Amino acid sequence: MRVALRHRCSAIPDLLILDEPSNHLDLEAMLWLTEHLRRLRHTLLMVSHDRDLLNDVCDHIVHMTSRSSSPTTAITTASSAHAPSGSARRRAAGQDAAQRKHMQAFVDRFKAKASKARQHSRASR
């Protein structure tokens, strides 16, 4: 993977398109890639979930969802802008609490019966 990346990146294209370039890279290759992309003075279009790579390399970021896109300068800004609203977080927390309460009631009722534990794990899928 390192050799392929170095070969592709050394060509210095006018437009470099990368899709998840940090996947399957060790630390040394990741550091090299980050430094190489930082020095690149051409257009780079990159899709990545690696926030550190995006923040270290990119000066313009577009956060895209299925319904919208919004420009930003840092991925931390983009992720906080698209975080779930307070009501959505409360609703998810309520659902989590209800699930935990249900699981705890099952555990309290059947304690350490292995057959019931298997039954519950199948039922909750």
Phi and psi in radians as a Rosetta constraint file:
Dihedral C 1 N 2 CA 2 C 2 CIRCULARHARMONIC -1.048 0.35
Dihedral N 2 CA 2 C 2 N 3 CIRCULARHARMONIC -0.806 0.35
Dihedral C 2 N 3 CA 3 C 3 CIRCULARHARMONIC -1.091 0.35
Dihedral N 3 CA 3 C 3 N 4 CIRCULARHARMONIC -0.764 0.35
Dihedral C 3 N 4 CA 4 C 4 CIRCULARHARMONIC -1.097 0.35
Dihedral N 4 CA 4 C 4 N 5 CIRCULARHARMONIC -0.749 0.35
Dihedral C 4 N 5 CA 5 C 5 CIRCULARHARMONIC -1.119 0.35
Dihedral N 5 CA 5 C 5 N 6 CIRCULARHARMONIC -0.798 0.35
Dihedral C 5 N 6 CA 6 C 6 CIRCULARHARMONIC -1.092 0.35
Dihedral N 6 CA 6 C 6 N 7 CIRCULARHARMONIC -0.696 0.35
Dihedral C 6 N 7 CA 7 C 7 CIRCULARHARMONIC -1.108 0.35
Dihedral N 7 CA 7 C 7 N 8 CIRCULARHARMONIC -0.830 0.35
Dihedral C 7 N 8 CA 8 C 8 CIRCULARHARMONIC -1.136 0.35
Dihedral N 8 CA 8 C 8 N 9 CIRCULARHARMONIC -0.755 0.35
Dihedral C 8 N 9 CA 9 C 9 CIRCULARHARMONIC -1.312 0.35
Dihedral N 9 CA 9 C 9 N 10 CIRCULARHARMONIC -0.413 0.35
Dihedral C 9 N 10 CA 10 C 10 CIRCULARHARMONIC -1.324 0.35
Dihedral N 10 CA 10 C 10 N 11 CIRCULARHARMONIC -0.234 0.35
Dihedral C 10 N 11 CA 11 C 11 CIRCULARHARMONIC -1.242 0.35
Dihedral N 11 CA 11 C 11 N 12 CIRCULARHARMONIC -0.311 0.35
Dihedral C 11 N 12 CA 12 C 12 CIRCULARHARMONIC 0.870 0.35
Dihedral N 12 CA 12 C 12 N 13 CIRCULARHARMONIC 1.219 0.35
Dihedral C 12 N 13 CA 13 C 13 CIRCULARHARMONIC -1.358 0.35
Dihedral N 13 CA 13 C 13 N 14 CIRCULARHARMONIC 2.877 0.35
Dihedral C 13 N 14 CA 14 C 14 CIRCULARHARMONIC -1.229 0.35
Dihedral N 14 CA 14 C 14 N 15 CIRCULARHARMONIC -0.590 0.35
Dihedral C 14 N 15 CA 15 C 15 CIRCULARHARMONIC -2.332 0.35
Dihedral N 15 CA 15 C 15 N 16 CIRCULARHARMONIC 2.108 0.35
Dihedral C 15 N 16 CA 16 C 16 CIRCULARHARMONIC -1.943 0.35
Dihedral N 16 CA 16 C 16 N 17 CIRCULARHARMONIC 2.142 0.35
Dihedral C 16 N 17 CA 17 C 17 CIRCULARHARMONIC -1.968 0.35
Dihedral N 17 CA 17 C 17 N 18 CIRCULARHARMONIC 2.126 0.35
Dihedral C 17 N 18 CA 18 C 18 CIRCULARHARMONIC -2.182 0.35
Dihedral N 18 CA 18 C 18 N 19 CIRCULARHARMONIC 2.344 0.35
Dihedral C 18 N 19 CA 19 C 19 CIRCULARHARMONIC -2.020 0.35
Dihedral N 19 CA 19 C 19 N 20 CIRCULARHARMONIC 1.926 0.35
Dihedral C 19 N 20 CA 20 C 20 CIRCULARHARMONIC 0.884 0.35
Dihedral N 20 CA 20 C 20 N 21 CIRCULARHARMONIC 1.020 0.35
Dihedral C 20 N 21 CA 21 C 21 CIRCULARHARMONIC -1.181 0.35
Dihedral N 21 CA 21 C 21 N 22 CIRCULARHARMONIC -0.331 0.35
Dihedral C 21 N 22 CA 22 C 22 CIRCULARHARMONIC -1.523 0.35
Dihedral N 22 CA 22 C 22 N 23 CIRCULARHARMONIC -0.107 0.35
Dihedral C 22 N 23 CA 23 C 23 CIRCULARHARMONIC -1.110 0.35
Dihedral N 23 CA 23 C 23 N 24 CIRCULARHARMONIC 2.393 0.35
Dihedral C 23 N 24 CA 24 C 24 CIRCULARHARMONIC 1.161 0.35
Dihedral N 24 CA 24 C 24 N 25 CIRCULARHARMONIC 0.396 0.35
Dihedral C 24 N 25 CA 25 C 25 CIRCULARHARMONIC -1.834 0.35
Dihedral N 25 CA 25 C 25 N 26 CIRCULARHARMONIC 2.471 0.35
Dihedral C 25 N 26 CA 26 C 26 CIRCULARHARMONIC -1.435 0.35
Dihedral N 26 CA 26 C 26 N 27 CIRCULARHARMONIC 3.097 0.35
Dihedral C 26 N 27 CA 27 C 27 CIRCULARHARMONIC -1.065 0.35
Dihedral N 27 CA 27 C 27 N 28 CIRCULARHARMONIC -0.774 0.35
Dihedral C 27 N 28 CA 28 C 28 CIRCULARHARMONIC -1.082 0.35
Dihedral N 28 CA 28 C 28 N 29 CIRCULARHARMONIC -0.784 0.35
Dihedral C 28 N 29 CA 29 C 29 CIRCULARHARMONIC -1.156 0.35
Dihedral N 29 CA 29 C 29 N 30 CIRCULARHARMONIC -0.643 0.35
Dihedral C 29 N 30 CA 30 C 30 CIRCULARHARMONIC -1.127 0.35
Dihedral N 30 CA 30 C 30 N 31 CIRCULARHARMONIC -0.748 0.35
Dihedral C 30 N 31 CA 31 C 31 CIRCULARHARMONIC -1.112 0.35
Dihedral N 31 CA 31 C 31 N 32 CIRCULARHARMONIC -0.741 0.35
Dihedral C 31 N 32 CA 32 C 32 CIRCULARHARMONIC -1.076 0.35
Dihedral N 32 CA 32 C 32 N 33 CIRCULARHARMONIC -0.832 0.35
Dihedral C 32 N 33 CA 33 C 33 CIRCULARHARMONIC -1.051 0.35
Dihedral N 33 CA 33 C 33 N 34 CIRCULARHARMONIC -0.803 0.35
Dihedral C 33 N 34 CA 34 C 34 CIRCULARHARMONIC -1.022 0.35
Dihedral N 34 CA 34 C 34 N 35 CIRCULARHARMONIC -0.826 0.35
Dihedral C 34 N 35 CA 35 C 35 CIRCULARHARMONIC -1.144 0.35
Dihedral N 35 CA 35 C 35 N 36 CIRCULARHARMONIC -0.728 0.35
Dihedral C 35 N 36 CA 36 C 36 CIRCULARHARMONIC -1.094 0.35
Dihedral N 36 CA 36 C 36 N 37 CIRCULARHARMONIC -0.794 0.35
Dihedral C 36 N 37 CA 37 C 37 CIRCULARHARMONIC -1.195 0.35
Dihedral N 37 CA 37 C 37 N 38 CIRCULARHARMONIC -0.548 0.35
Dihedral C 37 N 38 CA 38 C 38 CIRCULARHARMONIC -1.090 0.35
Dihedral N 38 CA 38 C 38 N 39 CIRCULARHARMONIC -0.670 0.35
Dihedral C 38 N 39 CA 39 C 39 CIRCULARHARMONIC -1.407 0.35
Dihedral N 39 CA 39 C 39 N 40 CIRCULARHARMONIC -0.240 0.35
Dihedral C 39 N 40 CA 40 C 40 CIRCULARHARMONIC -1.129 0.35
Dihedral N 40 CA 40 C 40 N 41 CIRCULARHARMONIC 2.246 0.35
Dihedral C 40 N 41 CA 41 C 41 CIRCULARHARMONIC -1.909 0.35
Dihedral N 41 CA 41 C 41 N 42 CIRCULARHARMONIC 0.381 0.35
Dihedral C 41 N 42 CA 42 C 42 CIRCULARHARMONIC -2.019 0.35
Dihedral N 42 CA 42 C 42 N 43 CIRCULARHARMONIC 3.134 0.35
Dihedral C 42 N 43 CA 43 C 43 CIRCULARHARMONIC -1.310 0.35
Dihedral N 43 CA 43 C 43 N 44 CIRCULARHARMONIC 2.312 0.35
Dihedral C 43 N 44 CA 44 C 44 CIRCULARHARMONIC -2.142 0.35
Dihedral N 44 CA 44 C 44 N 45 CIRCULARHARMONIC 2.191 0.35
Dihedral C 44 N 45 CA 45 C 45 CIRCULARHARMONIC -1.989 0.35
Dihedral N 45 CA 45 C 45 N 46 CIRCULARHARMONIC 2.026 0.35
Dihedral C 45 N 46 CA 46 C 46 CIRCULARHARMONIC -2.310 0.35
Dihedral N 46 CA 46 C 46 N 47 CIRCULARHARMONIC 2.360 0.35
Dihedral C 46 N 47 CA 47 C 47 CIRCULARHARMONIC -1.884 0.35
Dihedral N 47 CA 47 C 47 N 48 CIRCULARHARMONIC 2.164 0.35
Dihedral C 47 N 48 CA 48 C 48 CIRCULARHARMONIC -2.754 0.35
Dihedral N 48 CA 48 C 48 N 49 CIRCULARHARMONIC 2.630 0.35
Dihedral C 48 N 49 CA 49 C 49 CIRCULARHARMONIC -1.813 0.35
Dihedral N 49 CA 49 C 49 N 50 CIRCULARHARMONIC 0.021 0.35
Dihedral C 49 N 50 CA 50 C 50 CIRCULARHARMONIC -1.464 0.35
Dihedral N 50 CA 50 C 50 N 51 CIRCULARHARMONIC 1.724 0.35
Dihedral C 50 N 51 CA 51 C 51 CIRCULARHARMONIC -1.073 0.35
Dihedral N 51 CA 51 C 51 N 52 CIRCULARHARMONIC -0.677 0.35
Dihedral C 51 N 52 CA 52 C 52 CIRCULARHARMONIC -1.100 0.35
Dihedral N 52 CA 52 C 52 N 53 CIRCULARHARMONIC -0.787 0.35
Dihedral C 52 N 53 CA 53 C 53 CIRCULARHARMONIC -1.057 0.35
Dihedral N 53 CA 53 C 53 N 54 CIRCULARHARMONIC -0.809 0.35
Dihedral C 53 N 54 CA 54 C 54 CIRCULARHARMONIC -1.059 0.35
Dihedral N 54 CA 54 C 54 N 55 CIRCULARHARMONIC -0.801 0.35
Dihedral C 54 N 55 CA 55 C 55 CIRCULARHARMONIC -1.190 0.35
Dihedral N 55 CA 55 C 55 N 56 CIRCULARHARMONIC -0.596 0.35
Dihedral C 55 N 56 CA 56 C 56 CIRCULARHARMONIC -1.329 0.35
Dihedral N 56 CA 56 C 56 N 57 CIRCULARHARMONIC -0.520 0.35
Dihedral C 56 N 57 CA 57 C 57 CIRCULARHARMONIC -1.829 0.35
Dihedral N 57 CA 57 C 57 N 58 CIRCULARHARMONIC -0.744 0.35
Dihedral C 57 N 58 CA 58 C 58 CIRCULARHARMONIC -1.582 0.35
Dihedral N 58 CA 58 C 58 N 59 CIRCULARHARMONIC 2.481 0.35
Dihedral C 58 N 59 CA 59 C 59 CIRCULARHARMONIC -1.862 0.35
Dihedral N 59 CA 59 C 59 N 60 CIRCULARHARMONIC -0.206 0.35
Dihedral C 59 N 60 CA 60 C 60 CIRCULARHARMONIC -2.348 0.35
Dihedral N 60 CA 60 C 60 N 61 CIRCULARHARMONIC 2.205 0.35
Dihedral C 60 N 61 CA 61 C 61 CIRCULARHARMONIC -2.197 0.35
Dihedral N 61 CA 61 C 61 N 62 CIRCULARHARMONIC 2.405 0.35
Dihedral C 61 N 62 CA 62 C 62 CIRCULARHARMONIC -2.041 0.35
Dihedral N 62 CA 62 C 62 N 63 CIRCULARHARMONIC 2.021 0.35
Dihedral C 62 N 63 CA 63 C 63 CIRCULARHARMONIC -1.512 0.35
Dihedral N 63 CA 63 C 63 N 64 CIRCULARHARMONIC 2.102 0.35
Dihedral C 63 N 64 CA 64 C 64 CIRCULARHARMONIC -2.020 0.35
Dihedral N 64 CA 64 C 64 N 65 CIRCULARHARMONIC 2.401 0.35
Dihedral C 64 N 65 CA 65 C 65 CIRCULARHARMONIC -2.133 0.35
Dihedral N 65 CA 65 C 65 N 66 CIRCULARHARMONIC -3.112 0.35
Dihedral C 65 N 66 CA 66 C 66 CIRCULARHARMONIC -1.188 0.35
Dihedral N 66 CA 66 C 66 N 67 CIRCULARHARMONIC -0.340 0.35
Dihedral C 66 N 67 CA 67 C 67 CIRCULARHARMONIC -2.021 0.35
Dihedral N 67 CA 67 C 67 N 68 CIRCULARHARMONIC -0.253 0.35
Dihedral C 67 N 68 CA 68 C 68 CIRCULARHARMONIC -2.720 0.35
Dihedral N 68 CA 68 C 68 N 69 CIRCULARHARMONIC 2.971 0.35
Dihedral C 68 N 69 CA 69 C 69 CIRCULARHARMONIC -2.487 0.35
Dihedral N 69 CA 69 C 69 N 70 CIRCULARHARMONIC 2.551 0.35
Dihedral C 69 N 70 CA 70 C 70 CIRCULARHARMONIC -2.516 0.35
Dihedral N 70 CA 70 C 70 N 71 CIRCULARHARMONIC 2.298 0.35
Dihedral C 70 N 71 CA 71 C 71 CIRCULARHARMONIC -1.344 0.35
Dihedral N 71 CA 71 C 71 N 72 CIRCULARHARMONIC 2.611 0.35
Dihedral C 71 N 72 CA 72 C 72 CIRCULARHARMONIC -2.721 0.35
Dihedral N 72 CA 72 C 72 N 73 CIRCULARHARMONIC 3.056 0.35
Dihedral C 72 N 73 CA 73 C 73 CIRCULARHARMONIC -1.895 0.35
Dihedral N 73 CA 73 C 73 N 74 CIRCULARHARMONIC -0.208 0.35
Dihedral C 73 N 74 CA 74 C 74 CIRCULARHARMONIC -2.572 0.35
Dihedral N 74 CA 74 C 74 N 75 CIRCULARHARMONIC 2.508 0.35
Dihedral C 74 N 75 CA 75 C 75 CIRCULARHARMONIC -1.171 0.35
Dihedral N 75 CA 75 C 75 N 76 CIRCULARHARMONIC -0.503 0.35
Dihedral C 75 N 76 CA 76 C 76 CIRCULARHARMONIC -1.122 0.35
Dihedral N 76 CA 76 C 76 N 77 CIRCULARHARMONIC -0.644 0.35
Dihedral C 76 N 77 CA 77 C 77 CIRCULARHARMONIC -1.146 0.35
Dihedral N 77 CA 77 C 77 N 78 CIRCULARHARMONIC -0.765 0.35
Dihedral C 77 N 78 CA 78 C 78 CIRCULARHARMONIC -1.116 0.35
Dihedral N 78 CA 78 C 78 N 79 CIRCULARHARMONIC -0.750 0.35
Dihedral C 78 N 79 CA 79 C 79 CIRCULARHARMONIC -1.207 0.35
Dihedral N 79 CA 79 C 79 N 80 CIRCULARHARMONIC -0.624 0.35
Dihedral C 79 N 80 CA 80 C 80 CIRCULARHARMONIC -1.287 0.35
Dihedral N 80 CA 80 C 80 N 81 CIRCULARHARMONIC -0.541 0.35
Dihedral C 80 N 81 CA 81 C 81 CIRCULARHARMONIC -1.222 0.35
Dihedral N 81 CA 81 C 81 N 82 CIRCULARHARMONIC -0.464 0.35
Dihedral C 81 N 82 CA 82 C 82 CIRCULARHARMONIC -1.888 0.35
Dihedral N 82 CA 82 C 82 N 83 CIRCULARHARMONIC 0.310 0.35
Dihedral C 82 N 83 CA 83 C 83 CIRCULARHARMONIC -1.257 0.35
Dihedral N 83 CA 83 C 83 N 84 CIRCULARHARMONIC 2.710 0.35
Dihedral C 83 N 84 CA 84 C 84 CIRCULARHARMONIC -1.054 0.35
Dihedral N 84 CA 84 C 84 N 85 CIRCULARHARMONIC 2.588 0.35
Dihedral C 84 N 85 CA 85 C 85 CIRCULARHARMONIC -1.215 0.35
Dihedral N 85 CA 85 C 85 N 86 CIRCULARHARMONIC 2.955 0.35
Dihedral C 85 N 86 CA 86 C 86 CIRCULARHARMONIC -1.022 0.35
Dihedral N 86 CA 86 C 86 N 87 CIRCULARHARMONIC -0.726 0.35
Dihedral C 86 N 87 CA 87 C 87 CIRCULARHARMONIC -1.188 0.35
Dihedral N 87 CA 87 C 87 N 88 CIRCULARHARMONIC -0.643 0.35
Dihedral C 87 N 88 CA 88 C 88 CIRCULARHARMONIC -1.167 0.35
Dihedral N 88 CA 88 C 88 N 89 CIRCULARHARMONIC -0.689 0.35
Dihedral C 88 N 89 CA 89 C 89 CIRCULARHARMONIC -1.145 0.35
Dihedral N 89 CA 89 C 89 N 90 CIRCULARHARMONIC -0.728 0.35
Dihedral C 89 N 90 CA 90 C 90 CIRCULARHARMONIC -1.123 0.35
Dihedral N 90 CA 90 C 90 N 91 CIRCULARHARMONIC -0.711 0.35
Dihedral C 90 N 91 CA 91 C 91 CIRCULARHARMONIC -1.118 0.35
Dihedral N 91 CA 91 C 91 N 92 CIRCULARHARMONIC -0.774 0.35
Dihedral C 91 N 92 CA 92 C 92 CIRCULARHARMONIC -1.125 0.35
Dihedral N 92 CA 92 C 92 N 93 CIRCULARHARMONIC -0.697 0.35
Dihedral C 92 N 93 CA 93 C 93 CIRCULARHARMONIC -1.132 0.35
Dihedral N 93 CA 93 C 93 N 94 CIRCULARHARMONIC -0.681 0.35
Dihedral C 93 N 94 CA 94 C 94 CIRCULARHARMONIC -1.119 0.35
Dihedral N 94 CA 94 C 94 N 95 CIRCULARHARMONIC -0.708 0.35
Dihedral C 94 N 95 CA 95 C 95 CIRCULARHARMONIC -1.150 0.35
Dihedral N 95 CA 95 C 95 N 96 CIRCULARHARMONIC -0.719 0.35
Dihedral C 95 N 96 CA 96 C 96 CIRCULARHARMONIC -1.086 0.35
Dihedral N 96 CA 96 C 96 N 97 CIRCULARHARMONIC -0.760 0.35
Dihedral C 96 N 97 CA 97 C 97 CIRCULARHARMONIC -1.115 0.35
Dihedral N 97 CA 97 C 97 N 98 CIRCULARHARMONIC -0.723 0.35
Dihedral C 97 N 98 CA 98 C 98 CIRCULARHARMONIC -1.114 0.35
Dihedral N 98 CA 98 C 98 N 99 CIRCULARHARMONIC -0.714 0.35
Dihedral C 98 N 99 CA 99 C 99 CIRCULARHARMONIC -1.125 0.35
Dihedral N 99 CA 99 C 99 N 100 CIRCULARHARMONIC -0.773 0.35
Dihedral C 99 N 100 CA 100 C 100 CIRCULARHARMONIC -1.065 0.35
Dihedral N 100 CA 100 C 100 N 101 CIRCULARHARMONIC -0.741 0.35
Dihedral C 100 N 101 CA 101 C 101 CIRCULARHARMONIC -1.098 0.35
Dihedral N 101 CA 101 C 101 N 102 CIRCULARHARMONIC -0.744 0.35
Dihedral C 101 N 102 CA 102 C 102 CIRCULARHARMONIC -1.088 0.35
Dihedral N 102 CA 102 C 102 N 103 CIRCULARHARMONIC -0.800 0.35
Dihedral C 102 N 103 CA 103 C 103 CIRCULARHARMONIC -1.109 0.35
Dihedral N 103 CA 103 C 103 N 104 CIRCULARHARMONIC -0.736 0.35
Dihedral C 103 N 104 CA 104 C 104 CIRCULARHARMONIC -1.143 0.35
Dihedral N 104 CA 104 C 104 N 105 CIRCULARHARMONIC -0.687 0.35
Dihedral C 104 N 105 CA 105 C 105 CIRCULARHARMONIC -1.090 0.35
Dihedral N 105 CA 105 C 105 N 106 CIRCULARHARMONIC -0.703 0.35
Dihedral C 105 N 106 CA 106 C 106 CIRCULARHARMONIC -1.118 0.35
Dihedral N 106 CA 106 C 106 N 107 CIRCULARHARMONIC -0.790 0.35
Dihedral C 106 N 107 CA 107 C 107 CIRCULARHARMONIC -1.096 0.35
Dihedral N 107 CA 107 C 107 N 108 CIRCULARHARMONIC -0.773 0.35
Dihedral C 107 N 108 CA 108 C 108 CIRCULARHARMONIC -1.085 0.35
Dihedral N 108 CA 108 C 108 N 109 CIRCULARHARMONIC -0.643 0.35
Dihedral C 108 N 109 CA 109 C 109 CIRCULARHARMONIC -1.280 0.35
Dihedral N 109 CA 109 C 109 N 110 CIRCULARHARMONIC -0.713 0.35
Dihedral C 109 N 110 CA 110 C 110 CIRCULARHARMONIC -1.888 0.35
Dihedral N 110 CA 110 C 110 N 111 CIRCULARHARMONIC -0.051 0.35
Dihedral C 110 N 111 CA 111 C 111 CIRCULARHARMONIC 0.807 0.35
Dihedral N 111 CA 111 C 111 N 112 CIRCULARHARMONIC -2.055 0.35
Dihedral C 111 N 112 CA 112 C 112 CIRCULARHARMONIC -1.886 0.35
Dihedral N 112 CA 112 C 112 N 113 CIRCULARHARMONIC 0.614 0.35
Dihedral C 112 N 113 CA 113 C 113 CIRCULARHARMONIC -1.447 0.35
Dihedral N 113 CA 113 C 113 N 114 CIRCULARHARMONIC 1.937 0.35
Dihedral C 113 N 114 CA 114 C 114 CIRCULARHARMONIC -1.048 0.35
Dihedral N 114 CA 114 C 114 N 115 CIRCULARHARMONIC -0.663 0.35
Dihedral C 114 N 115 CA 115 C 115 CIRCULARHARMONIC -1.113 0.35
Dihedral N 115 CA 115 C 115 N 116 CIRCULARHARMONIC -0.650 0.35
Dihedral C 115 N 116 CA 116 C 116 CIRCULARHARMONIC -1.264 0.35
Dihedral N 116 CA 116 C 116 N 117 CIRCULARHARMONIC -0.611 0.35
Dihedral C 116 N 117 CA 117 C 117 CIRCULARHARMONIC -1.090 0.35
Dihedral N 117 CA 117 C 117 N 118 CIRCULARHARMONIC -0.750 0.35
Dihedral C 117 N 118 CA 118 C 118 CIRCULARHARMONIC -1.129 0.35
Dihedral N 118 CA 118 C 118 N 119 CIRCULARHARMONIC -0.693 0.35
Dihedral C 118 N 119 CA 119 C 119 CIRCULARHARMONIC -1.052 0.35
Dihedral N 119 CA 119 C 119 N 120 CIRCULARHARMONIC -0.790 0.35
Dihedral C 119 N 120 CA 120 C 120 CIRCULARHARMONIC -1.192 0.35
Dihedral N 120 CA 120 C 120 N 121 CIRCULARHARMONIC -0.658 0.35
Dihedral C 120 N 121 CA 121 C 121 CIRCULARHARMONIC -1.156 0.35
Dihedral N 121 CA 121 C 121 N 122 CIRCULARHARMONIC -0.599 0.35
Dihedral C 121 N 122 CA 122 C 122 CIRCULARHARMONIC -1.244 0.35
Dihedral N 122 CA 122 C 122 N 123 CIRCULARHARMONIC -0.668 0.35
Dihedral C 122 N 123 CA 123 C 123 CIRCULARHARMONIC -1.226 0.35
Dihedral N 123 CA 123 C 123 N 124 CIRCULARHARMONIC -0.516 0.35
Dihedral C 123 N 124 CA 124 C 124 CIRCULARHARMONIC -1.476 0.35
Dihedral N 124 CA 124 C 124 N 125 CIRCULARHARMONIC -0.063 0.35
